[in-house]
C-alpha cells in the first residue's frame, strides 16, 4: 500500500506492506533511528512518538494507519539550528538519562504530558510516565527533569 506520512515536517511516501508497524516505517523507510524498539508489546514506551500531536507508542500502530498523519520523532524535537528542546535540555541538566535507551520515548511522553498539564505535581508526573520504562531505574532524575521543565 502506498502511504504518505509527514515526519518532522517532511512528507515521506512509500509502498509498505499492510503489516508494517509505524516504528519500522520510521526506522527502516525513513532512516530515523532515535525511535527505539524495546519490547514489541507496547509495555516499555521506547518507541513513543507524537502522532498528530498526541503521544503514541509506534509499535502499536500500523504504518497504514498513519497515512496522512503528522508524526514528530525525537529527531524533530530540537530546533533547526540544533538547539535542544527544553525537555531535552532538562533531561541533560538533571541527569535524567543513564544508558539513554528509554530517553527518546521518555522525552516524547513527557512533552505530551506537559502539553496536557503544564504544572503537574511530582505524583502526576510519575503517573503520567508510568507507561514508559527505564531499565536503569533512573526515575527520580527523570521526574526531576520533567518538573524542572514544567517550572520553566
Beta strands, then each sheet from edge to edge (+ up, - down):
strand 1: 2-7
strand 2: 10-15
strand 3: 48-51
strand 4: 54-57
strand 5: 70-72
sheet 1: 2+ 1- 5- 3+ 4-
end
